[in-house]
Amino acid sequence: MARHFNYYDPWRTELLYCNCGWSGTFEQGLVEAHSSLMDSECPRCSTLIALVLYPTAEEIEQHEPDSSGFKQRVRQAGRRLEALRTLGLKSTEQLPEVSAREFFLEWDFETDGLDDKWTVLRHAGGEIFREPAFWEGWQRYMEVAAICQQKYAFRLKDLRPTERSLLYLLGDSLSAAGKIAEFRRINFPDSK
């Protein structure tokens, strides 16, 4: 059974043991990082020997000094999430009417020169809505597309990501492009 650690436990120094006879620290094993945790496998037999959960924002606030860059980044992320709660698209009433019988929207990306990043929805080149953008925002893309579909129904033929939005939209996720393509295939079957 793999040993489970919270981030602020002594996982870096605790000696771990595998049934095959290998022993060593977490970092001496075969380490792989995932979205919510890291794992370490035995370098001899590939058995999972330990998991480390990434810290929550509350744990970081409790354990990191105020001067910590990690703590500062988490606080910044918290402010961005709060901005999304305040400024983000939540309902169809936030979207303007579009008179066209059939149309598509663009999912675009902008920076404002002050380190703020924005997802911008456009119709015919004009902005119709903006909200804070997030790295690997492909899930948010699907949420926003669903709200757009509720508002515009069958008249909306596609929500097309622009070329400049792709880096931030897809991020490091190897599966994001396929998930968005599948979502568009199902929800916008007339898209070109």
N, CA, C and O of each residue as an XYZ file, in Angstrom:
768
protein
N       0.847     -1.182      0.000
C       0.000      0.000      0.000
C       0.889      1.242      0.000
O       1.827      1.343      0.791
N       0.591      2.171     -0.881
C       1.386      3.393     -1.010
C       1.208      4.287      0.219
O       0.117      4.384      0.781
N       2.279      4.923      0.615
C       2.273      5.872      1.738
C       1.675      7.177      1.230
O       2.030      7.634      0.145
N       0.771      7.784      1.998
C       0.121      9.039      1.628
C       0.660     10.169      2.509
O       0.725     10.051      3.732
N       1.044     11.269      1.849
C       1.545     12.435      2.562
C       0.737     13.658      2.173
O       0.292     13.783      1.032
N       0.549     14.563      3.129
C       0.128     15.916      2.810
C       1.399     16.687      2.486
O       2.491     16.264      2.866
N       1.274     17.800      1.795
C       2.436     18.520      1.296
C       3.396     18.946      2.406
O       4.610     18.932      2.206
N       2.880     19.317      3.549
C       3.742     19.808      4.623
C       4.179     18.704      5.596
O       4.762     19.003      6.638
N       3.910     17.456      5.276
C       4.455     16.314      6.013
C       5.917     16.135      5.604
O       6.352     16.746      4.627
N       6.687     15.317      6.324
C       8.121     15.148      6.000
C       8.384     14.157      4.855
O       9.212     13.257      4.997
N       7.694     14.315      3.737
C       7.831     13.376      2.625
C       9.193     13.453      1.936
O       9.614     12.490      1.295
N       9.876     14.568      2.058
C      11.184     14.702      1.401
C      12.274     13.907      2.117
O      13.257     13.505      1.495
N      12.104     13.679      3.424
C      13.174     13.033      4.204
C      12.823     11.644      4.715
O      13.715     10.870      5.063
N      11.536     11.318      4.767
C      11.148     10.008      5.306
C      11.614      8.887      4.387
O      11.455      8.965      3.169
N      12.187      7.853      4.975
C      12.652      6.698      4.211
C      11.444      5.822      3.862
O      10.631      5.497      4.727
N      11.340      5.451      2.603
C      10.244      4.627      2.110
C      10.781      3.243      1.760
O      11.942      3.093      1.380
N       9.922      2.235      1.892
C      10.339      0.852      1.645
C       9.382      0.185      0.664
O       8.166      0.364      0.741
N       9.947     -0.581     -0.253
C       9.158     -1.347     -1.218
C       9.277     -2.823     -0.881
O      10.287     -3.258     -0.328
N       8.264     -3.581     -1.209
C       8.280     -5.025     -0.960
C       9.407     -5.745     -1.687
O       9.805     -6.835     -1.274
N       9.934     -5.156     -2.770
C      11.008     -5.797     -3.533
C      12.370     -5.652     -2.846
O      13.356     -6.252     -3.274
N      12.414     -4.843     -1.769
C      13.664     -4.658     -1.054
C      14.290     -3.287     -1.224
O      15.209     -2.942     -0.481
N      13.819     -2.491     -2.183
C      14.366     -1.153     -2.384
C      13.921     -0.250     -1.242
O      12.826     -0.417     -0.703
N      14.759      0.698     -0.876
C      14.378      1.744      0.069
C      15.048      3.041     -0.369
O      16.128      3.035     -0.960
N      14.393      4.130     -0.072
C      14.916      5.446     -0.419
C      13.884      6.508     -0.128
O      12.800      6.214      0.377
N      14.220      7.745     -0.446
C      13.274      8.837     -0.223
C      12.328      8.961     -1.423
O      12.543      8.361     -2.476
N      11.306      9.735     -1.231
C      10.322      9.989     -2.279
C      11.017     10.415     -3.567
O      10.720      9.888     -4.639
N      11.938     11.366     -3.462
C      12.597     11.919     -4.635
C      13.614     10.974     -5.265
O      14.047     11.202     -6.394
N      14.001      9.917     -4.553
C      14.893      8.913     -5.134
C      14.106      7.874     -5.927
O      14.686      7.089     -6.677
N      12.779      7.872     -5.757
C      11.923      7.012     -6.564
C      11.672      7.664     -7.912
O      12.235      8.717     -8.213
N      10.837      7.049     -8.715
C      10.451      7.606    -10.016
C       9.260      8.528     -9.781
O       8.140      8.062     -9.576
N       9.504      9.833     -9.811
C       8.500     10.830     -9.443
C       7.772     11.323    -10.684
O       8.381     11.600    -11.717
N       6.449     11.426    -10.558
C       5.632     11.989    -11.630
C       4.660     12.984    -11.014
O       4.022     12.689    -10.003
N       4.546     14.154    -11.616
C       3.637     15.198    -11.143
C       2.325     15.114    -11.914
O       2.313     14.914    -13.128
N       1.236     15.268    -11.197
C      -0.110     15.275    -11.774
C      -0.805     16.569    -11.361
O      -0.202     17.403    -10.686
N      -2.050     16.745    -11.753
C      -2.735     18.004    -11.473
C      -3.010     18.233     -9.995
O      -3.049     19.388     -9.571
N      -3.203     17.199     -9.192
C      -3.525     17.405     -7.782
C      -2.561     16.713     -6.827
O      -2.692     16.843     -5.610
N      -1.600     15.984     -7.368
C      -0.654     15.278     -6.507
C       0.584     14.881     -7.280
O       0.645     14.995     -8.504
N       1.582     14.409     -6.526
C       2.786     13.794     -7.098
C       2.805     12.356     -6.623
O       2.328     12.052     -5.529
N       3.350     11.474     -7.436
C       3.534     10.103     -6.962
C       4.974      9.669     -7.194
O       5.698     10.242     -8.009
N       5.361      8.645     -6.457
C       6.709      8.100     -6.577
C       6.588      6.587     -6.678
O       5.904      5.944     -5.882
N       7.266      6.036     -7.675
C       7.279      4.586     -7.869
C       8.663      4.056     -7.544
O       9.665      4.764     -7.648
N       8.692      2.816     -7.154
C       9.956      2.143     -6.887
C      10.770      2.098     -8.180
O      10.251      1.664     -9.209
N      12.039      2.537     -8.155
C      12.841      2.517     -9.380
C      13.251      1.109     -9.796
O      13.712      0.900    -10.918
N      13.086      0.152     -8.902
C      13.462     -1.225     -9.209
C      12.300     -2.008     -9.842
O      12.494     -2.717    -10.829
N      11.081     -1.875     -9.264
C       9.969     -2.718     -9.745
C       8.734     -1.927    -10.183
O       7.733     -2.532    -10.567
N       8.778     -0.601    -10.137
C       7.692      0.288    -10.569
C       6.425      0.209     -9.719
O       5.358      0.620    -10.173
N       6.523     -0.307     -8.501
C       5.385     -0.308     -7.581
C       5.198      1.102     -7.037
O       6.168      1.780     -6.698
N       3.953      1.534     -6.956
C       3.656      2.836     -6.380
C       3.992      2.796     -4.895
O       3.451      1.973     -4.157
N       4.895      3.692     -4.449
C       5.308      3.658     -3.045
C       4.803      4.836     -2.230
O       4.679      4.724     -1.011
N       4.506      5.972     -2.874
C       4.036      7.118     -2.096
C       3.323      8.138     -2.973
O       3.584      8.255     -4.170
N       2.411      8.872     -2.335
C       1.674      9.966     -2.958
C       1.818     11.202     -2.082
O       1.797     11.103     -0.855
N       1.964     12.360     -2.707
C       1.995     13.625     -1.981
C       0.911     14.514     -2.571
O       0.954     14.855     -3.754
N      -0.060     14.890     -1.745
C      -1.115     15.798     -2.182
C      -0.577     17.217     -2.190
O       0.112     17.628     -1.256
N      -0.887     17.966     -3.234
C      -0.508     19.370     -3.261
C      -1.285     20.110     -2.169
O      -2.387     19.697     -1.805
N      -0.724     21.189     -1.650
C      -1.391     21.891     -0.546
C      -2.587     22.699     -1.019
O      -2.646     23.159     -2.159
N      -3.536     22.857     -0.107
C      -4.666     23.741     -0.367
C      -4.228     25.176     -0.107
O      -3.180     25.409      0.495
N      -5.020     26.128     -0.555
C      -4.711     27.541     -0.296
C      -4.646     27.809      1.203
O      -3.809     28.587      1.663
N      -5.523     27.169      1.960
C      -5.529     27.356      3.412
C      -4.244     26.825      4.034
O      -3.685     27.457      4.931
N      -3.769     25.671      3.570
C      -2.522     25.113      4.090
C      -1.329     26.007      3.751
O      -0.425     26.180      4.568
N      -1.334     26.564      2.558
C      -0.248     27.462      2.157
C      -0.256     28.709      3.030
O       0.797     29.150      3.490
N      -1.435     29.280      3.262
C      -1.546     30.445      4.138
C      -1.001     30.127      5.530
O      -0.335     30.959      6.145
N      -1.284     28.932      6.020
C      -0.885     28.534      7.369
C       0.614     28.255      7.477
O       1.222     28.588      8.495
N       1.224     27.654      6.454
C       2.596     27.151      6.563
C       3.673     28.003      5.906
O       4.830     27.949      6.323
N       3.328     28.785      4.894
C       4.343     29.540      4.163
C       4.531     30.933      4.767
O       3.563     31.543      5.220
N       5.760     31.437      4.778
C       5.967     32.808      5.250
C       5.378     33.813      4.255
O       5.223     33.503      3.074
N       5.055     35.001      4.732
C       4.460     36.019      3.859
C       5.350     36.376      2.680
O       4.857     36.791      1.631
N       6.659     36.217      2.843
C       7.596     36.552      1.769
C       7.695     35.455      0.698
O       8.364     35.637     -0.319
N       7.043     34.343      0.925
C       7.115     33.202      0.009
C       6.494     33.540     -1.346
O       5.363     34.019     -1.417
N       7.240     33.288     -2.411
C       6.705     33.474     -3.756
C       5.522     32.554     -4.012
O       4.575     32.924     -4.706
N       5.580     31.359     -3.449
C       4.491     30.386     -3.568
C       3.211     30.975     -2.971
O       2.145     30.914     -3.584
N       3.326     31.540     -1.780
C       2.164     32.138     -1.114
C       1.626     33.314     -1.926
O       0.413     33.489     -2.037
N       2.521     34.116     -2.492
C       2.098     35.264     -3.292
C       1.351     34.814     -4.546
O       0.348     35.422     -4.920
N       1.835     33.745     -5.204
C       1.157     33.234     -6.404
C      -0.222     32.676     -6.057
O      -1.172     32.852     -6.819
N      -0.333     32.007     -4.916
C      -1.627     31.462     -4.502
C      -2.596     32.594     -4.182
O      -3.778     32.515     -4.517
N      -2.107     33.628     -3.546
C      -2.970     34.784     -3.263
C      -3.429     35.443     -4.559
O      -4.587     35.841     -4.685
N      -2.508     35.557     -5.526
C      -2.872     36.139     -6.821
C      -3.929     35.272     -7.512
O      -4.889     35.795     -8.079
N      -3.753     33.956     -7.466
C      -4.738     33.050     -8.065
C      -6.090     33.209     -7.376
O      -7.132     33.178     -8.031
N      -6.074     33.376     -6.063
C      -7.322     33.600     -5.325
C      -8.017     34.875     -5.769
O      -9.239     34.908     -5.911
N      -7.232     35.925     -5.987
C      -7.813     37.186     -6.474
C      -8.401     37.007     -7.875
O      -9.452     37.566     -8.190
N      -7.714     36.221     -8.715
C      -8.223     35.986    -10.074
C      -9.515     35.165    -10.036
O     -10.438     35.424    -10.809
N      -9.582     34.180     -9.141
C     -10.820     33.398     -9.012
C     -11.964     34.275     -8.510
O     -13.101     34.144     -8.962
N     -11.658     35.156     -7.588
C     -12.676     36.088     -7.101
C     -13.125     37.011     -8.234
O     -14.312     37.318     -8.351
N     -12.184     37.453     -9.065
C     -12.541     38.288    -10.215
C     -13.441     37.518    -11.174
O     -14.374     38.088    -11.739
N     -13.172     36.230    -11.362
C     -14.034     35.423    -12.228
C     -15.433     35.313    -11.622
O     -16.429     35.411    -12.339
N     -15.510     35.111    -10.307
C     -16.827     35.044     -9.661
C     -17.594     36.357     -9.842
O     -18.816     36.356     -9.995
N     -16.868     37.463     -9.823
C     -17.502     38.771     -9.952
C     -17.790     39.129    -11.407
O     -18.885     39.588    -11.733
N     -16.804     38.916    -12.281
C     -16.892     39.395    -13.666
C     -17.253     38.315    -14.677
O     -17.566     38.630    -15.825
N     -17.216     37.062    -14.276
C     -17.404     35.959    -15.212
C     -18.832     35.801    -15.696
O     -19.784     36.255    -15.061
N     -18.950     35.149    -16.827
C     -20.250     34.876    -17.426
C     -20.956     33.794    -16.602
O     -20.458     32.679    -16.446
N     -22.140     34.164    -16.077
C     -22.912     33.243    -15.257
C     -24.305     32.983    -15.831
O     -24.903     31.935    -15.585
N     -24.807     33.937    -16.588
C     -26.180     33.780    -17.080
C     -26.332     34.381    -18.473
O     -25.505     35.170    -18.930
N     -27.400     33.986    -19.116
C     -27.674     34.461    -20.474
C     -27.973     35.959    -20.504
O     -27.788     36.605    -21.536
N     -28.435     36.517    -19.383
C     -28.762     37.943    -19.327
C     -27.529     38.827    -19.500
O     -27.657     40.002    -19.845
N     -26.343     38.279    -19.266
C     -25.118     39.064    -19.417
C     -24.694     39.210    -20.870
O     -23.826     40.026    -21.181
N     -25.286     38.439    -21.750
C     -24.932     38.470    -23.168
C     -25.897     39.365    -23.936
O     -27.091     39.384    -23.637
N     -25.400     40.102    -24.916
C     -26.281     40.965    -25.705
C     -27.099     40.147    -26.708
O     -26.777     39.000    -27.017
N     -28.143     40.762    -27.192
C     -28.909     40.162    -28.276
C     -28.079     40.236    -29.552
O     -27.331     41.192    -29.755
N     -28.209     39.238    -30.403
C     -27.569     39.227    -31.723
C     -28.699     39.013    -32.722
O     -29.450     38.042    -32.622
N     -28.816     39.915    -33.676
C     -29.958     39.874    -34.593
C     -29.783     38.895    -35.752
O     -30.754     38.557    -36.428
N     -28.568     38.444    -35.985
C     -28.330     37.550    -37.130
C     -29.114     36.244    -36.980
O     -29.298     35.732    -35.876
N     -29.567     35.727    -38.114
C     -30.312     34.470    -38.117
C     -29.419     33.296    -37.752
O     -29.829     32.405    -37.009
N     -28.204     33.295    -38.270
C     -27.196     32.299    -37.950
C     -25.865     33.023    -37.794
O     -25.582     33.962    -38.539
N     -25.042     32.598    -36.832
C     -23.765     33.260    -36.617
C     -22.853     32.357    -35.780
O     -23.283     31.353    -35.214
N     -21.605     32.746    -35.727
C     -20.670     32.089    -34.820
C     -20.043     33.154    -33.941
O     -20.058     34.340    -34.269
N     -19.491     32.711    -32.819
C     -18.752     33.583    -31.922
C     -17.304     33.127    -31.898
O     -17.001     31.973    -32.203
N     -16.425     34.029    -31.539
C     -15.010     33.687    -31.366
C     -14.654     33.736    -29.892
O     -15.098     34.614    -29.153
N     -13.847     32.778    -29.486
C     -13.238     32.740    -28.147
C     -11.833     33.301    -28.336
O     -10.973     32.631    -28.908
N     -11.592     34.519    -27.864
C     -10.324     35.189    -28.104
C      -9.593     35.423    -26.783
O     -10.137     35.179    -25.706
N      -8.361     35.896    -26.883
C      -7.510     36.108    -25.722
C      -6.817     37.455    -25.854
O      -6.338     37.807    -26.931
N      -6.762     38.220    -24.746
C      -6.061     39.501    -24.717
C      -5.337     39.659    -23.386
O      -5.738     39.098    -22.366
N      -4.260     40.436    -23.425
C      -3.624     40.912    -22.199
C      -3.764     42.423    -22.208
O      -3.848     43.038    -23.271
N      -3.788     43.023    -21.023
C      -3.981     44.469    -20.971
C      -2.707     45.238    -20.659
O      -2.754     46.441    -20.402
N      -1.561     44.550    -20.678
C      -0.303     45.207    -20.394
C      -0.013     45.345    -18.912
O       1.080     45.770    -18.538
N      -0.961     44.997    -18.064
C      -0.789     45.067    -16.608
C      -0.768     43.667    -15.996
O      -1.036     43.495    -14.807
N      -0.454     42.692    -16.805
C      -0.400     41.286    -16.403
C      -1.774     40.655    -16.213
O      -1.870     39.530    -15.723
N      -2.846     41.362    -16.595
C      -4.171     40.753    -16.574
C      -4.427     40.103    -17.924
O      -4.091     40.648    -18.975
N      -5.026     38.933    -17.865
C      -5.310     38.164    -19.072
C      -6.819     37.968    -19.165
O      -7.489     37.693    -18.169
N      -7.335     38.114    -20.373
C      -8.784     38.110    -20.567
C      -9.200     37.132    -21.664
O      -8.539     37.005    -22.695
N     -10.305     36.454    -21.415
C     -11.017     35.739    -22.464
C     -12.038     36.717    -23.000
O     -12.798     37.312    -22.236
N     -12.058     36.888    -24.322
C     -12.963     37.847    -24.943
C     -13.833     37.104    -25.952
O     -13.325     36.441    -26.857
N     -15.147     37.223    -25.786
C     -16.079     36.670    -26.771
C     -16.362     37.750    -27.790
O     -16.661     38.894    -27.448
N     -16.262     37.358    -29.068
C     -16.472     38.319    -30.146
C     -17.532     37.817    -31.113
O     -17.660     36.621    -31.375
N     -18.291     38.783    -31.636
C     -19.215     38.512    -32.734
C     -18.907     39.521    -33.828
O     -18.910     40.728    -33.584
N     -18.643     39.034    -35.025
C     -18.331     39.882    -36.180
C     -17.210     40.875    -35.850
O     -17.252     42.032    -36.268
N     -16.220     40.413    -35.103
C     -15.058     41.225    -34.765
C     -15.237     42.131    -33.562
O     -14.256     42.678    -33.057
N     -16.469     42.306    -33.087
C     -16.717     43.179    -31.942
C     -16.847     42.387    -30.646
O     -17.370     41.273    -30.630
N     -16.373     42.973    -29.586
C     -16.437     42.324    -28.281
C     -17.867     42.328    -27.752
O     -18.543     43.357    -27.763
N     -18.325     41.145    -27.280
C     -19.647     41.091    -26.652
C     -19.561     40.730    -25.167
O     -20.510     40.956    -24.416
N     -18.420     40.169    -24.743
C     -18.240     39.859    -23.316
C     -16.768     39.583    -23.057
O     -16.048     39.115    -23.939
N     -16.322     39.882    -21.822
C     -14.965     39.530    -21.414
C     -14.984     39.108    -19.963
O     -15.782     39.583    -19.156
N     -14.064     38.188    -19.658
C     -13.878     37.727    -18.289
C     -12.414     37.328    -18.113
O     -11.710     37.136    -19.104
N     -11.941     37.199    -16.863
C     -10.548     36.779    -16.658
C     -10.279     35.427    -17.328
O     -11.107     34.518    -17.272
N      -9.123     35.315    -17.953
C      -8.706     34.067    -18.605
C      -7.853     33.260    -17.634
O      -7.157     33.813    -16.782
N      -7.924     31.943    -17.784
C      -7.143     31.041    -16.945
C      -6.376     30.061    -17.809
O      -6.875     29.593    -18.833
N      -5.152     29.752    -17.386
C      -4.315     28.757    -18.046
C      -5.067     27.442    -18.072
O      -5.667     27.045    -17.073
N      -5.040     26.771    -19.202
C      -5.788     25.531    -19.417
C      -7.276     25.750    -19.155
O      -7.912     24.995    -18.420
N      -7.811     26.797    -19.772
C      -9.210     27.166    -19.572
C     -10.197     26.390    -20.413
O     -11.309     26.867    -20.638
N      -9.833     25.220    -20.885
C     -10.712     24.459    -21.780
C     -12.025     24.061    -21.113
O     -13.051     23.994    -21.789
N     -12.023     23.798    -19.819
C     -13.285     23.456    -19.148
C     -14.187     24.687    -19.061
O     -15.405     24.596    -19.214
N     -13.564     25.835    -18.813
C     -14.336     27.077    -18.782
C     -14.926     27.370    -20.159
O     -16.041     27.880    -20.266
N     -14.179     27.047    -21.205
C     -14.694     27.189    -22.569
C     -16.033     26.458    -22.699
O     -16.991     27.006    -23.244
N     -16.097     25.227    -22.202
C     -17.328     24.431    -22.320
C     -18.471     25.033    -21.497
O     -19.624     25.002    -21.925
N     -18.154     25.582    -20.318
C     -19.183     26.223    -19.495
C     -19.737     27.456    -20.206
O     -20.951     27.653    -20.262
N     -18.854     28.277    -20.743
C     -19.275     29.492    -21.442
C     -20.062     29.126    -22.705
O     -21.076     29.755    -23.007
N     -19.605     28.124    -23.433
C     -20.316     27.690    -24.643
C     -21.742     27.256    -24.304
O     -22.675     27.550    -25.051
N     -21.913     26.558    -23.182
C     -23.255     26.109    -22.773
C     -24.167     27.308    -22.488
O     -25.347     27.283    -22.838
N     -23.632     28.345    -21.863
C     -24.427     29.545    -21.586
C     -24.777     30.246    -22.909
O     -25.901     30.716    -23.088
N     -23.820     30.312    -23.818
C     -24.081     30.909    -25.136
C     -25.154     30.126    -25.885
O     -26.016     30.718    -26.533
N     -25.105     28.816    -25.801
C     -26.124     27.999    -26.465
C     -27.508     28.233    -25.855
O     -28.509     28.249    -26.571
N     -27.562     28.410    -24.548
C     -28.851     28.707    -23.909
C     -29.409     30.029    -24.421
O     -30.608     30.154    -24.669
N     -28.530     31.011    -24.575
C     -28.963     32.344    -25.009
C     -29.394     32.345    -26.476
O     -30.461     32.858    -26.814
N     -28.562     31.770    -27.341
C     -28.760     31.934    -28.773
C     -29.353     30.706    -29.466
O     -29.726     30.772    -30.638
N     -29.439     29.600    -28.752
C     -30.043     28.355    -29.257
C     -29.436     27.935    -30.596
O     -28.224     28.022    -30.790
N     -30.282     27.482    -31.513
C     -29.828     26.924    -32.791
C     -29.164     27.954    -33.700
O     -28.478     27.580    -34.651
N     -29.355     29.245    -33.423
C     -28.760     30.281    -34.277
C     -27.238     30.316    -34.140
O     -26.538     30.683    -35.083
N     -26.722     29.934    -32.962
C     -25.276     29.914    -32.741
C     -24.700     28.645    -33.360
O     -25.017     27.535    -32.933
N     -23.859     28.820    -34.362
C     -23.314     27.685    -35.098
C     -21.967     27.215    -34.575
O     -21.568     26.084    -34.849
N     -21.249     28.062    -33.820
C     -19.946     27.645    -33.303
C     -19.417     28.697    -32.337
O     -19.756     29.877    -32.432
N     -18.584     28.248    -31.412
C     -17.754     29.125    -30.595
C     -16.327     28.733    -30.943
O     -15.792     27.751    -30.428
N     -15.721     29.519    -31.830
C     -14.416     29.182    -32.411
C     -13.267     29.785    -31.616
O     -13.204     31.004    -31.460
N     -12.364     28.962    -31.113
C     -11.150     29.515    -30.490
C     -10.271     30.149    -31.558
O     -10.059     29.563    -32.620
N      -9.761     31.338    -31.283
C      -8.831     31.991    -32.207
C      -7.440     31.389    -32.014
O      -7.165     30.742    -31.004
N      -6.585     31.609    -32.981
C      -5.203     31.112    -32.880
C      -4.512     31.648    -31.633
O      -3.812     30.908    -30.942
N      -4.709     32.953    -31.340
C      -3.994     33.514    -30.196
C      -4.567     33.052    -28.857
O      -3.921     33.231    -27.824
N      -5.759     32.466    -28.851
C      -6.327     31.955    -27.598
C      -5.847     30.549    -27.269
O      -5.966     30.110    -26.125
N      -5.310     29.839    -28.248
C      -5.028     28.417    -28.065
C      -3.998     28.107    -26.982
O      -4.184     27.157    -26.222
N      -2.926     28.875    -26.891
C      -1.900     28.581    -25.891
C      -2.497     28.623    -24.496
O      -2.289     27.698    -23.711
N      -3.228     29.666    -24.174
C      -3.805     29.800    -22.836
C      -4.974     28.841    -22.643
O      -5.159     28.305    -21.551
N      -5.745     28.625    -23.666
C      -6.904     27.736    -23.593
C      -6.487     26.290    -23.354
O      -7.079     25.605    -22.521
N      -5.481     25.825    -24.072
C      -5.058     24.430    -23.987
C      -3.980     24.203    -22.935
O      -3.942     23.147    -22.305
N      -3.111     25.179    -22.742
C      -2.044     25.068    -21.751
C      -1.164     23.866    -22.000
O      -0.765     23.592    -23.132
N      -0.866     23.148    -20.928
C      -0.004     21.967    -20.994
C      -0.782     20.677    -21.157
O      -0.186     19.602    -21.229
N      -2.100     20.761    -21.218
C      -2.926     19.561    -21.296
C      -2.817     18.921    -22.678
O      -3.086     19.560    -23.695
N      -2.422     17.665    -22.698
C      -2.308     16.947    -23.969
C      -3.670     16.543    -24.521
O      -3.802     16.289    -25.718
N      -4.683     16.482    -23.661
C      -5.999     16.028    -24.106
C      -6.975     17.174    -24.384
O      -8.052     16.939    -24.932
N      -6.619     18.408    -24.015
C      -7.565     19.527    -24.122
C      -8.038     19.778    -25.551
O      -9.229     19.996    -25.770
N      -7.138     19.752    -26.517
C      -7.535     20.022    -27.907
C      -8.566     19.000    -28.381
O      -9.542     19.357    -29.042
N      -8.351     17.754    -28.048
C      -9.301     16.712    -28.427
C     -10.644     16.869    -27.731
O     -11.691     16.618    -28.329
N     -10.617     17.282    -26.476
C     -11.865     17.473    -25.728
C     -12.671     18.633    -26.307
O     -13.893     18.547    -26.428
N     -11.989     19.708    -26.662
C     -12.696     20.838    -27.270
C     -13.223     20.453    -28.651
O     -14.351     20.802    -29.001
N     -12.425     19.742    -29.431
C     -12.881     19.313    -30.760
C     -14.112     18.422    -30.648
O     -15.061     18.573    -31.418
N     -14.101     17.503    -29.701
C     -15.252     16.612    -29.503
C     -16.467     17.400    -29.030
O     -17.580     17.162    -29.498
N     -16.266     18.327    -28.115
C     -17.361     19.176    -27.637
C     -17.977     19.956    -28.797
O     -19.199     20.015    -28.930
N     -17.133     20.551    -29.630
C     -17.640     21.319    -30.768
C     -18.348     20.409    -31.771
O     -19.373     20.793    -32.334
N     -17.818     19.217    -31.998
C     -18.441     18.277    -32.938
C     -19.860     17.935    -32.482
O     -20.780     17.867    -33.297
N     -20.031     17.720    -31.172
C     -21.326     17.336    -30.631
C     -22.263     18.534    -30.528
O     -23.429     18.439    -30.913
N     -21.774     19.651    -30.017
C     -22.638     20.799    -29.720
C     -22.801     21.775    -30.864
O     -23.773     22.529    -30.908
N     -21.864     21.767    -31.784
C     -21.938     22.647    -32.954
C     -21.723     21.811    -34.216
O     -20.721     21.986    -34.909
N     -22.642     20.917    -34.516
C     -22.411     19.993    -35.649
C     -22.322     20.693    -36.998
O     -21.794     20.113    -37.947
N     -22.820     21.922    -37.115
C     -22.761     22.646    -38.392
C     -21.509     23.521    -38.483
O     -21.352     24.263    -39.453
N     -20.614     23.446    -37.488
C     -19.431     24.310    -37.520
C     -18.522     23.929    -38.658
O     -18.491     22.777    -39.092
N     -17.784     24.905    -39.136
C     -16.863     24.673    -40.250
C     -15.447     24.848    -39.771
O     -14.508     24.698    -40.552
